[in-house]
Amino acid sequence: MNADILIVDDVASNLIILENIITAMGHTARCVQSVGQAIDKIREKLPDIIFTDISMPDVSGIEFIDMLKNNISTRDIPIVVITGVNDVKDVKKLLEMNVVGFIPKPYNRITVEMLLKNQLKYNSLRYEYDDLNKRYNNLLLEYETKIALAQQDVLIMFSKRYLLSRGMEEEIYKLSEGVKNLALALTFTPKYEGKISGEFHENLGVSVYIEPFVTSVLEDEDMEVLADNIYTNSAREISLYQWENYDGSGPLKMKGEDIPLSARVAKVAKMYYYNSDNKKELEDIRGTILDPYIMDVYEKITRHKNIFN
């Protein structure tokens, strides 16, 4: 492996010695004489390891290391201190900053070679671990996604059977489509754009569809199994908070935007769905029972289409 090593030292002769040792090992050595130059080199390309002196004229090595450790792009780069540090306080400070080693002056070729070999081996193992961890997390996410989709399919299937058995399937399906379309419209409004996820409308539509089954049929032990399921949790949230009124006069006295958005959207859609011929009555409860902003969005989009189809 050809590693890229950045060496920072204001003394040219020290740079030459370290450069010769490192290049003889088959690695690339980039040499600079100030922290400012080092930062420019790091911006060009992140090095595999940084060797830095502590005593430099522009910025001290400790300040430089502190800058690196507080930057998300550079905080994991291994740092070797290439100066003799006799002050115990400096040693303690540097160890707390997670430097990986010290090389005293004058340089000993064997010491430099051994430290560099060991650190590069550690780097390689760390990269392998990071890659394995990334692949594991991807597989876990894929597995969890499949489980969630399977749960969704099962919930929808049982919900459909439940609704069909009660002659409610077409009604609830249309309502869920209306809720989904209203929620989708909200994602493009100035108030909510970028503040709610792109899946919010789809999840809310599914939650409204399964809500009768979830709240009427599933037992507590069933909900424990589905504790992390976004659809059942959202369905129960709608069921619990849909009775809250925008002015705080509901049973739990929740008011305005303290009421979950899912419940406010579902409530507006339901009121229009079941009271479409009573526009005056709906207008009378604007700001008291229903969220006026969501009502405005509903009225705007329904000028052009029926959201419940």
Backbone hydrogen bonds in HBPLUS format (Angstrom, degrees):
<---DONOR---> <-ACCEPTOR-->    atom                        ^
c    i                          cat <-CA-CA->   ^        H-A-AA   ^      H-
h    n   atom  resd res      DA  || num        DHA   H-A  angle D-A-AA Bond
n    s   type  num  typ     dist DA aas  dist angle  dist       angle   num
A0028-THR N   A0003-ALA O   2.87 MM  25  6.08 160.8  1.91 169.3 175.1     1
A0048-ASP N   A0004-ASP O   2.78 MM  44  5.32 151.7  1.86 145.6 155.4     2
A0005-ILE N   A0028-THR O   2.80 MM  23  5.98 173.4  1.80 163.6 165.9     3
A0030-ARG N   A0005-ILE O   2.82 MM  25  6.16 167.3  1.83 165.7 169.1     4
A0006-LEU N   A0049-ILE O   3.04 MM  43  6.45 166.0  2.06 162.1 163.3     5
A0051-PHE N   A0006-LEU O   2.77 MM  45  6.12 166.9  1.78 165.2 169.9     6
A0007-ILE N   A0030-ARG O   2.82 MM  23  6.07 170.2  1.83 163.3 164.8     7
A0032-VAL N   A0007-ILE O   2.97 MM  25  6.30 157.5  2.02 167.7 175.1     8
A0008-VAL N   A0051-PHE O   2.74 MM  43  6.13 156.2  1.80 156.9 165.3     9
A0053-ASP N   A0008-VAL O   2.81 MM  45  6.09 147.8  1.91 160.0 170.3    10
A0009-ASP N   A0032-VAL O   3.10 MM  23  6.55 165.4  2.13 158.0 157.9    11
A0014-ASN N   A0011-VAL O   3.15 MM   3  5.53 125.1  2.46 106.2 119.1    12
A0015-LEU N   A0011-VAL O   3.25 MM   4  6.64 154.4  2.32 149.9 157.2    13
A0016-ILE N   A0012-ALA O   3.04 MM   4  6.36 155.6  2.10 152.7 158.9    14
A0017-ILE N   A0013-SER O   3.16 MM   4  6.41 160.2  2.20 147.0 151.2    15
A0018-LEU N   A0014-ASN O   3.12 MM   4  6.37 174.9  2.12 155.7 156.5    16
A0019-GLU N   A0015-LEU O   2.82 MM   4  5.88 158.0  1.87 150.1 157.4    17
A0020-ASN N   A0016-ILE O   2.98 MM   4  6.11 159.1  2.02 148.0 152.6    18
A0021-ILE N   A0017-ILE O   3.12 MM   4  6.44 158.8  2.17 149.2 154.7    19
A0022-ILE N   A0018-LEU O   2.95 MM   4  6.11 167.6  1.97 155.2 158.4    20
A0023-THR N   A0019-GLU O   2.87 MM   4  5.94 168.1  1.89 154.4 158.1    21
A0024-ALA N   A0020-ASN O   3.05 MM   4  5.96 148.6  2.15 137.4 145.8    22
A0025-MET N   A0022-ILE O   3.10 MM   3  5.22 139.4  2.27  97.7 109.3    23
A0027-HIS N   A0022-ILE O   3.28 MM   5  5.76 160.1  2.33 145.9 143.7    24
A0026-GLY N   A0023-THR O   2.93 MM   3  5.05 158.0  1.98 105.3 111.9    25
A0038-ALA N   A0034-SER O   3.00 MM   4  6.26 151.7  2.08 141.7 150.5    26
A0039-ILE N   A0035-VAL O   2.89 MM   4  6.17 156.3  1.94 154.6 159.2    27
A0040-ASP N   A0036-GLY O   3.21 MM   4  6.52 153.9  2.29 142.4 149.0    28
A0041-LYS N   A0037-GLN O   3.02 MM   4  6.35 155.8  2.08 149.5 155.8    29
A0042-ILE N   A0038-ALA O   2.89 MM   4  6.16 154.7  1.95 151.7 159.1    30
A0043-ARG N   A0039-ILE O   2.98 MM   4  6.21 152.6  2.06 146.3 153.2    31
A0044-GLU N   A0040-ASP O   3.12 MM   4  6.42 142.4  2.27 139.8 149.7    32
A0045-LYS N   A0041-LYS O   3.03 MM   4  6.35 157.6  2.08 149.4 154.7    33
A0050-ILE N   A0078-PRO O   2.96 MM  28  6.35 160.1  2.00 159.1 165.7    34
A0080-VAL N   A0050-ILE O   2.78 MM  30  6.15 165.3  1.80 163.7 168.4    35
A0052-THR N   A0080-VAL O   2.92 MM  28  6.36 161.8  1.95 167.3 173.3    36
A0082-ILE N   A0052-THR O   2.97 MM  30  5.64 166.3  1.99 130.8 135.2    37
A0061-GLY N   A0054-ILE O   2.75 MM   7  3.86 173.7  1.75 131.0 128.7    38
A0064-PHE N   A0060-SER O   2.95 MM   4  6.26 157.8  2.00 151.3 158.3    39
A0065-ILE N   A0061-GLY O   2.84 MM   4  6.10 162.4  1.87 152.6 156.4    40
A0066-ASP N   A0062-ILE O   2.92 MM   4  6.10 157.2  1.98 145.3 152.1    41
A0067-MET N   A0063-GLU O   2.92 MM   4  6.21 150.8  2.01 146.6 154.1    42
A0068-LEU N   A0064-PHE O   3.04 MM   4  6.39 156.8  2.09 149.6 155.6    43
A0069-LYS N   A0065-ILE O   2.88 MM   4  6.13 162.1  1.92 156.3 160.8    44
A0070-ASN N   A0066-ASP O   3.13 MM   4  6.20 130.3  2.39 138.9 150.2    45
A0071-ASN N   A0068-LEU O   3.23 MM   3  5.37 164.1  2.26 109.1 111.3    46
A0074-THR N   A0071-ASN O   3.05 MM   3  5.49 139.0  2.23 110.5 121.4    47
A0075-ARG N   A0071-ASN O   2.86 MM   4  5.55 134.2  2.07 165.8 175.6    48
A0077-ILE N   A0074-THR O   3.11 MM   3  5.54 168.3  2.13 118.4 122.0    49
A0100-VAL N   A0079-ILE O   2.81 MM  21  5.76 153.9  1.88 152.0 160.8    50
A0081-VAL N   A0101-GLY O   2.96 MM  20  6.29 162.0  1.99 158.5 153.5    51
A0103-ILE N   A0081-VAL O   2.73 MM  22  6.16 153.6  1.79 162.6 166.9    52
A0090-ASP N   A0087-ASP O   3.00 MM   3  5.33 121.5  2.35 104.5 118.5    53
A0091-VAL N   A0087-ASP O   3.10 MM   4  6.50 158.8  2.14 153.4 159.6    54
A0092-LYS N   A0088-VAL O   2.89 MM   4  6.11 167.7  1.91 154.2 157.2    55
A0093-LYS N   A0089-LYS O   2.92 MM   4  6.06 160.8  1.96 145.1 150.9    56
A0094-LEU N   A0090-ASP O   2.85 MM   4  6.03 162.4  1.88 151.9 156.6    57
A0095-LEU N   A0091-VAL O   2.91 MM   4  6.13 158.7  1.96 153.3 159.0    58
A0096-GLU N   A0092-LYS O   2.98 MM   4  6.20 152.9  2.06 146.8 154.4    59
A0097-MET N   A0093-LYS O   3.08 MM   4  6.36 128.3  2.36 135.6 149.5    60
A0097-MET N   A0094-LEU O   3.04 MM   3  4.94 131.2  2.28  91.8 105.7    61
A0099-VAL N   A0094-LEU O   3.32 MM   5  6.02 163.9  2.35 148.0 151.1    62
A0098-ASN N   A0095-LEU O   2.98 MM   3  5.04 158.8  2.03 105.7 110.2    63
A0112-VAL N   A0108-ASN O   3.01 MM   4  6.32 164.8  2.03 163.0 167.2    64
A0113-GLU N   A0109-ARG O   2.88 MM   4  6.09 167.7  1.90 156.9 160.6    65
A0114-MET N   A0110-ILE O   2.90 MM   4  6.02 168.5  1.91 152.9 156.0    66
A0115-LEU N   A0111-THR O   3.02 MM   4  6.12 167.2  2.03 149.5 153.6    67
A0116-LEU N   A0112-VAL O   2.95 MM   4  6.05 164.4  1.97 151.0 155.8    68
A0117-LYS N   A0113-GLU O   2.85 MM   4  6.01 164.3  1.88 152.7 157.3    69
A0118-ASN N   A0114-MET O   2.95 MM   4  6.06 169.2  1.96 152.0 155.2    70
A0119-GLN N   A0115-LEU O   2.94 MM   4  6.06 158.2  1.98 147.5 153.9    71
A0120-LEU N   A0116-LEU O   2.93 MM   4  6.05 159.8  1.97 150.0 155.4    72
A0121-LYS N   A0117-LYS O   2.97 MM   4  6.17 152.1  2.05 146.3 154.2    73
A0122-TYR N   A0118-ASN O   2.94 MM   4  6.19 155.9  2.00 144.1 150.9    74
A0123-ASN N   A0119-GLN O   2.78 MM   4  6.07 155.5  1.84 147.1 154.3    75
A0124-SER N   A0120-LEU O   2.92 MM   4  6.14 157.0  1.97 144.1 149.7    76
A0125-LEU N   A0121-LYS O   3.02 MM   4  6.32 160.1  2.06 149.8 154.6    77
A0126-ARG N   A0122-TYR O   2.83 MM   4  6.07 154.5  1.90 151.5 159.4    78
A0127-TYR N   A0123-ASN O   2.84 MM   4  6.12 157.5  1.89 153.0 158.7    79
A0128-GLU N   A0124-SER O   2.99 MM   4  6.25 156.2  2.05 146.7 153.3    80
A0129-TYR N   A0125-LEU O   2.87 MM   4  6.11 158.3  1.91 146.7 153.0    81
A0130-ASP N   A0126-ARG O   2.78 MM   4  6.03 163.6  1.81 152.1 156.7    82
A0131-ASP N   A0127-TYR O   2.87 MM   4  6.05 153.8  1.94 144.6 151.9    83
A0132-LEU N   A0128-GLU O   2.87 MM   4  6.12 162.1  1.90 151.2 156.0    84
A0133-ASN N   A0129-TYR O   2.76 MM   4  5.94 160.0  1.80 154.2 160.5    85
A0134-LYS N   A0130-ASP O   2.86 MM   4  6.00 152.1  1.94 141.6 149.3    86
A0135-ARG N   A0131-ASP O   2.91 MM   4  6.17 159.5  1.95 148.3 153.8    87
A0136-TYR N   A0132-LEU O   2.81 MM   4  6.01 155.2  1.87 147.1 154.6    88
A0137-ASN N   A0133-ASN O   2.89 MM   4  6.10 161.8  1.93 147.2 151.9    89
A0138-ASN N   A0134-LYS O   2.91 MM   4  6.14 151.8  1.99 145.9 153.9    90
A0139-LEU N   A0135-ARG O   2.90 MM   4  6.13 157.9  1.95 147.3 153.1    91
A0140-LEU N   A0136-TYR O   2.81 MM   4  6.05 156.5  1.86 151.0 158.4    92
A0141-LEU N   A0137-ASN O   2.85 MM   4  6.01 157.5  1.90 144.4 150.4    93
A0142-GLU N   A0138-ASN O   2.87 MM   4  6.08 155.0  1.94 144.6 151.9    94
A0143-TYR N   A0139-LEU O   2.82 MM   4  6.04 156.4  1.88 146.7 153.5    95
A0144-GLU N   A0140-LEU O   2.81 MM   4  6.04 165.1  1.84 152.2 156.3    96
A0145-THR N   A0141-LEU O   2.86 MM   4  5.99 151.8  1.94 144.0 152.0    97
A0146-LYS N   A0142-GLU O   2.96 MM   4  6.21 155.0  2.02 145.0 151.5    98
A0147-ILE N   A0143-TYR O   2.91 MM   4  6.20 157.7  1.96 151.6 158.1    99
A0148-ALA N   A0144-GLU O   2.87 MM   4  6.08 161.0  1.91 147.1 152.4   100
A0149-LEU N   A0145-THR O   2.88 MM   4  6.10 158.5  1.92 148.7 154.5   101
A0150-ALA N   A0146-LYS O   2.84 MM   4  6.02 155.0  1.90 146.4 153.8   102
A0151-GLN N   A0147-ILE O   2.83 MM   4  6.07 160.0  1.87 151.7 157.3   103
A0152-GLN N   A0148-ALA O   2.85 MM   4  6.04 152.4  1.92 142.4 150.8   104
A0153-ASP N   A0149-LEU O   2.89 MM   4  6.15 160.6  1.93 148.0 152.5   105
A0154-VAL N   A0150-ALA O   2.97 MM   4  6.22 160.4  2.01 149.6 154.8   106
A0155-LEU N   A0151-GLN O   2.83 MM   4  6.01 164.2  1.86 152.6 157.3   107
A0156-ILE N   A0152-GLN O   2.87 MM   4  6.05 162.2  1.90 154.0 158.7   108
A0157-MET N   A0153-ASP O   2.90 MM   4  6.05 157.8  1.95 144.5 151.2   109
A0158-PHE N   A0154-VAL O   2.96 MM   4  6.19 170.4  1.97 157.4 158.5   110
A0159-SER N   A0155-LEU O   2.83 MM   4  5.85 150.9  1.91 142.4 151.9   111
A0160-LYS N   A0156-ILE O   2.83 MM   4  5.94 154.8  1.89 146.8 153.1   112
A0161-ARG N   A0157-MET O   3.09 MM   4  6.40 160.0  2.13 146.3 151.4   113
A0162-TYR N   A0158-PHE O   2.90 MM   4  6.08 159.6  1.95 145.6 151.7   114
A0163-LEU N   A0159-SER O   2.83 MM   4  6.04 163.5  1.86 152.0 156.3   115
A0164-LEU N   A0160-LYS O   2.81 MM   4  5.95 160.4  1.85 151.7 157.4   116
A0165-SER N   A0161-ARG O   2.97 MM   4  6.09 155.8  2.03 146.1 152.3   117
A0166-ARG N   A0163-LEU O   3.13 MM   3  5.23 144.3  2.26  98.8 109.3   118
A0168-MET N   A0163-LEU O   2.80 MM   5  4.88 165.2  1.82 149.5 146.2   119
A0167-GLY N   A0164-LEU O   3.11 MM   3  4.93 166.3  2.13 103.0 107.0   120
A0172-ILE N   A0168-MET O   2.95 MM   4  6.09 172.8  1.96 167.6 168.5   121
A0173-TYR N   A0169-GLU O   2.87 MM   4  5.92 154.2  1.94 149.3 157.4   122
A0174-LYS N   A0170-GLU O   3.02 MM   4  6.17 164.4  2.05 148.0 151.4   123
A0175-LEU N   A0171-GLU O   3.05 MM   4  6.28 155.2  2.11 143.4 151.0   124
A0176-SER N   A0172-ILE O   2.84 MM   4  6.01 159.9  1.88 147.9 153.1   125
A0177-GLU N   A0173-TYR O   2.98 MM   4  6.26 150.1  2.07 146.8 155.1   126
A0178-GLY N   A0174-LYS O   2.98 MM   4  6.24 153.4  2.05 146.0 153.1   127
A0179-VAL N   A0175-LEU O   2.92 MM   4  6.23 160.3  1.96 155.6 160.5   128
A0180-LYS N   A0176-SER O   2.94 MM   4  6.08 160.2  1.98 143.8 149.6   129
A0181-ASN N   A0177-GLU O   2.93 MM   4  6.13 160.8  1.96 148.6 153.5   130
A0182-LEU N   A0178-GLY O   2.92 MM   4  6.08 156.3  1.98 148.5 155.2   131
A0183-ALA N   A0179-VAL O   2.89 MM   4  6.05 161.5  1.93 150.8 156.2   132
A0184-LEU N   A0180-LYS O   2.89 MM   4  6.09 151.2  1.97 145.0 153.4   133
A0185-ALA N   A0181-ASN O   3.01 MM   4  6.23 155.6  2.07 142.6 148.5   134
A0186-LEU N   A0182-LEU O   3.08 MM   4  6.40 147.2  2.20 143.9 152.7   135
A0187-THR N   A0184-LEU O   3.14 MM   3  5.40 131.2  2.39 101.2 113.3   136
A0188-PHE N   A0185-ALA O   3.14 MM   3  5.63 159.3  2.19 112.1 118.4   137
A0189-THR N   A0186-LEU O   3.07 MM   3  5.26 169.2  2.09 113.6 116.3   138
A0193-GLU N   A0189-THR O   2.80 MM   4  5.47 142.1  1.95 164.9 169.4   139
A0195-LYS N   A0192-TYR O   2.92 MM   3  5.12 163.5  1.95 129.3 131.1   140
A0200-PHE N   A0197-SER O   3.12 MM   3  5.26 161.9  2.16 106.5 112.1   141
A0203-ASN N   A0199-GLU O   2.91 MM   4  6.05 175.6  1.91 169.2 170.6   142
A0204-LEU N   A0200-PHE O   2.89 MM   4  6.00 155.1  1.96 148.0 155.4   143
A0205-GLY N   A0201-HIS O   2.96 MM   4  6.12 155.4  2.02 144.4 150.8   144
A0206-VAL N   A0202-GLU O   3.08 MM   4  6.38 163.3  2.11 154.3 157.7   145
A0207-SER N   A0203-ASN O   2.93 MM   4  6.10 157.6  1.98 144.8 151.8   146
A0208-VAL N   A0204-LEU O   2.98 MM   4  6.20 154.8  2.04 150.7 155.7   147
A0209-TYR N   A0205-GLY O   3.17 MM   4  6.38 153.8  2.24 142.4 149.6   148
A0210-ILE N   A0206-VAL O   3.01 MM   4  6.31 155.0  2.07 154.7 160.8   149
A0211-GLU N   A0207-SER O   2.97 MM   4  5.82 123.4  2.30 137.5 151.0   150
A0214-VAL N   A0210-ILE O   2.89 MM   4  6.03 171.0  1.89 165.1 168.3   151
A0215-THR N   A0211-GLU O   2.94 MM   4  5.93 172.8  1.95 157.6 159.3   152
A0216-SER N   A0212-PRO O   3.06 MM   4  5.85 136.5  2.26 133.7 144.3   153
A0217-VAL N   A0213-PHE O   2.88 MM   4  5.41 156.0  1.94 146.2 150.6   154
A0222-ASP N   A0219-GLU O   3.01 MM   3  5.18 124.4  2.33  99.4 114.0   155
A0223-MET N   A0219-GLU O   3.07 MM   4  6.47 154.0  2.14 151.0 158.3   156
A0224-GLU N   A0220-ASP O   3.00 MM   4  6.32 138.2  2.18 142.9 154.4   157
A0225-VAL N   A0221-GLU O   3.33 MM   4  6.62 151.6  2.42 139.3 144.6   158
A0226-LEU N   A0222-ASP O   3.11 MM   4  6.44 144.8  2.24 141.2 151.6   159
A0227-ALA N   A0224-GLU O   3.30 MM   3  4.89 153.7  2.37 105.1 103.1   160
A0229-ASN N   A0226-LEU O   2.98 MM   3  5.15 164.2  2.00 113.0 117.8   161
A0233-ASN N   A0229-ASN O   3.13 MM   4  6.22 162.6  2.16 153.0 158.4   162
A0234-SER N   A0230-ILE O   3.01 MM   4  5.99 152.9  2.08 134.3 142.0   163
A0235-ALA N   A0231-TYR O   2.83 MM   4  5.99 154.0  1.90 145.0 152.9   164
A0236-ARG N   A0232-THR O   2.99 MM   4  6.16 159.0  2.04 146.4 151.0   165
A0237-GLU N   A0233-ASN O   2.96 MM   4  6.13 147.0  2.07 139.5 149.4   166
A0238-ILE N   A0234-SER O   2.91 MM   4  6.18 158.6  1.95 151.0 155.5   167
A0239-SER N   A0235-ALA O   2.97 MM   4  6.20 163.6  2.00 146.1 151.0   168
A0240-LEU N   A0236-ARG O   2.89 MM   4  6.00 152.9  1.96 144.9 151.5   169
A0241-TYR N   A0237-GLU O   2.97 MM   4  6.04 163.8  2.00 152.1 156.0   170
A0242-GLN N   A0238-ILE O   2.89 MM   4  5.41 133.0  2.12 149.1 153.1   171
A0244-GLU N   A0241-TYR O   3.04 MM   3  5.42 163.6  2.07 112.3 117.5   172
A0248-GLY N   A0245-ASN O   2.94 MM   3  5.38 164.9  1.96 119.4 123.1   173
A0246-TYR N   A0289-ILE O   3.28 MM  43  5.03 159.5  2.33  98.7 104.9   174
A0256-GLY N   A0246-TYR O   2.85 MM  10  4.70 162.5  1.88 127.2 132.8   175
A0247-ASP N   A0288-THR O   2.85 MM  41  4.69 149.8  1.94 147.1 137.6   176
A0253-LYS N   A0250-GLY O   3.13 MM   3  5.05 151.1  2.22 102.2 111.1   177
A0258-ASP N   A0255-LYS O   2.98 MM   3  5.56 157.7  2.03 143.2 145.1   178
A0259-ILE N   A0256-GLY O   3.21 MM   3  6.05 163.0  2.24 118.6 122.8   179
A0263-ALA N   A0260-PRO O   3.08 MM   3  5.50 122.1  2.43 107.2 120.1   180
A0264-ARG N   A0260-PRO O   3.14 MM   4  6.51 155.9  2.20 151.2 158.6   181
A0265-VAL N   A0261-LEU O   2.88 MM   4  6.07 163.9  1.90 159.5 162.8   182
A0266-ALA N   A0262-SER O   3.00 MM   4  6.11 167.9  2.02 145.9 149.9   183
A0267-LYS N   A0263-ALA O   2.93 MM   4  5.96 152.7  2.01 141.2 148.7   184
A0268-VAL N   A0264-ARG O   3.12 MM   4  6.29 162.9  2.15 145.4 149.2   185
A0269-ALA N   A0265-VAL O   3.03 MM   4  6.25 172.0  2.03 158.6 160.9   186
A0270-LYS N   A0266-ALA O   2.89 MM   4  6.01 160.2  1.92 147.7 153.6   187
A0271-MET N   A0267-LYS O   2.95 MM   4  6.08 164.3  1.98 151.0 155.0   188
A0272-TYR N   A0268-VAL O   3.11 MM   4  6.33 161.7  2.14 152.9 157.1   189
A0273-TYR N   A0269-ALA O   2.84 MM   4  5.94 152.0  1.92 146.1 155.3   190
A0274-TYR N   A0270-LYS O   2.93 MM   4  6.06 163.4  1.96 155.9 158.2   191
A0275-ASN N   A0271-MET O   2.97 MM   4  5.69 122.1  2.32 131.8 145.3   192
A0278-ASN N   A0275-ASN O   2.99 MM   3  5.39 164.6  2.01 117.5 122.4   193
A0282-LEU N   A0278-ASN O   3.07 MM   4  6.37 153.3  2.14 150.9 158.9   194
A0283-GLU N   A0279-LYS O   2.91 MM   4  6.15 153.9  1.97 147.8 155.1   195
A0284-ASP N   A0280-LYS O   2.97 MM   4  6.21 142.1  2.12 143.0 153.2   196
A0285-ILE N   A0282-LEU O   3.16 MM   3  5.45 145.3  2.28 102.4 111.9   197
A0286-ARG N   A0283-GLU O   3.26 MM   3  5.23 166.1  2.28 105.7 108.0   198
A0288-THR N   A0285-ILE O   3.23 MM   3  5.21 155.1  2.29 108.8 115.5   199
A0289-ILE N   A0285-ILE O   2.97 MM   4  5.16 148.6  2.07 130.0 140.1   200
A0290-LEU N   A0285-ILE O   3.10 MM   5  6.20 173.2  2.11 158.3 159.4   201
A0287-GLY N   A0290-LEU O   2.93 MM   3  5.49 143.6  2.07 147.0 154.8   202
A0295-MET N   A0291-ASP O   3.05 MM   4  6.29 152.1  2.13 150.0 158.7   203
A0296-ASP N   A0292-PRO O   2.98 MM   4  6.19 152.7  2.05 143.2 149.6   204
A0297-VAL N   A0293-TYR O   3.10 MM   4  6.45 154.7  2.17 146.4 152.8   205
A0298-TYR N   A0294-ILE O   2.93 MM   4  6.17 160.5  1.97 148.4 153.9   206
A0299-GLU N   A0295-MET O   2.91 MM   4  6.16 169.1  1.93 156.4 158.4   207
A0300-LYS N   A0296-ASP O   2.96 MM   4  6.10 149.6  2.05 143.7 152.3   208
A0301-ILE N   A0297-VAL O   3.05 MM   4  6.29 166.8  2.07 156.0 158.0   209
A0302-THR N   A0298-TYR O   2.99 MM   4  6.09 149.9  2.08 152.0 160.8   210
A0304-HIS N   A0301-ILE O   3.33 MM   3  5.90 156.5  2.38 109.1 114.8   211
A0309-ASN N   A0306-ASN O   3.44 MM   3  6.07 161.9  2.48 119.7 119.5   212
